[in-house]
Amino acid sequence: MRCGLVVTTYERPRALARVLESLSTQTRWPDEVLIADDGSGPETAELVERFAATATRPVRHLWQPHAGFRAGRIRNEAICRTDCEYLVLLDGDMVMHPEFIADHLEAATPGRYSQGVRVPLDERASRRLELSAAPFPAWSAPGAGLLRRSYLIRSRRLARGSRRLGNTLVSVKSCNQGFWREDLLRVNGFDEAMVGWGSEDKELCARLENAGARRQTLLFAAIACHLAHPPASRSQAGTNRRRWQETVRTGRVRCELGISSH
């Protein structure tokens, strides 16, 4: 099974550099890396070019002009441009545990998609991780909060036994997810009519559920830490939420404006 890692980014080259450094520590590299860039400037392009020059697997930089938050569209472009059977989606400010890719692939099961956890770090811990070659934080490290600190515990045994329980504890977040590519093609990928931050990931997963795919949550595995940053604009959150709720209500499986438009 070939695995592609899709990393979404927009104008945070320093954070992306730290994410790519964590990719270099993986015990199991993805077979292809696709940087899904929502309109960043030349500093990001230069960073990706330098990383690609020394990477042991193909690295592709996919770019679109920035016209508001359009992460769904550039992710769809990445899905089109790879033939890897399994895709892991990651935001460009999520630093990976060394077993991140290996954990995702161990959990990959036909008929299911995987929801990983996000461990948000406070500003001090984020700065420490972003600006240095500090190792991935241990569960006892400061800056992750009391509850979230437990998400830093990695245990294969606990991970296998908590995939259903985790569904009730962790919300859908596209910053750390794993999908079979054929499932994404079946539902036509992300709905590109949803522009602006909010619910585009939940809406996609609702259509996957309508199509028969089932969720599993990777507690104690596939761990990634989120570097702090100011929140994105929520101006479209209400509109996007209503579109997601409509998908749940109607049982819609395919969106009109999705992968097929590429």
Disulfide bonds with the S-S distance in Angstrom:
none
